[in-house]
Amino acid sequence: MATRIPVECPLCHEDIKGGQTLENHLVATHTKQTLAKFVVTETDTLSEEDVSE
């Protein structure tokens, strides 16, 4: 029987436990401001990588 590797939250690095989805974890655990900061940081990082190529 194959086992799934636990999904890890990209913000707090906790494993998402049985039955909970990453989306539910993000909504229940993290504030809108924390989520927005993460999105902005990731977008900036991707933009910098595009320029350097």
C-alpha positions as CSV (number, residue, x, y, z in Angstrom):
1,M,0.0,0.0,0.0
2,A,1.4,3.4,-1.0
3,T,1.7,6.1,1.6
4,R,1.4,9.8,1.0
5,I,4.1,12.2,2.1
6,P,2.4,14.7,4.5
7,V,1.8,18.1,3.0
8,E,3.8,20.8,4.7
9,C,2.5,24.3,5.3
10,P,4.9,26.7,3.4
11,L,4.4,29.3,6.2
12,C,4.8,27.5,9.5
13,H,6.3,24.3,8.1
14,E,3.8,22.1,10.1
15,D,2.6,18.9,8.6
16,I,-1.0,19.0,7.6
17,K,-2.7,16.3,9.7
18,G,-5.2,13.7,8.5
19,G,-8.3,15.0,6.8
20,Q,-7.3,18.7,6.9
21,T,-6.4,20.4,3.6
22,L,-3.7,22.9,3.2
23,E,-6.4,25.5,2.3
24,N,-8.3,24.8,5.6
25,H,-5.1,25.0,7.6
26,L,-4.1,28.3,6.0
27,V,-7.5,29.9,6.7
28,A,-7.8,28.6,10.2
29,T,-4.2,29.2,11.3
30,H,-2.8,32.2,9.5
31,T,-3.9,35.8,9.3
32,K,-4.7,37.6,6.1
33,Q,-1.6,39.8,6.6
34,T,0.7,36.8,7.1
35,L,-0.7,35.2,3.9
36,A,-0.4,38.5,1.9
37,K,3.3,38.9,3.1
38,F,4.0,35.4,2.0
39,V,2.5,35.9,-1.5
40,V,4.3,39.2,-2.0
41,T,7.7,37.6,-0.9
42,E,7.2,34.7,-3.3
43,T,6.2,36.9,-6.1
44,D,9.2,39.2,-5.6
45,T,11.5,36.1,-5.5
46,L,10.1,34.7,-8.7
47,S,10.4,38.1,-10.4
48,E,14.1,38.4,-9.3
49,E,14.8,34.9,-10.7
50,D,13.2,35.8,-14.1
51,V,15.5,38.9,-14.3
52,S,18.7,37.0,-13.4
53,E,18.2,34.3,-16.1
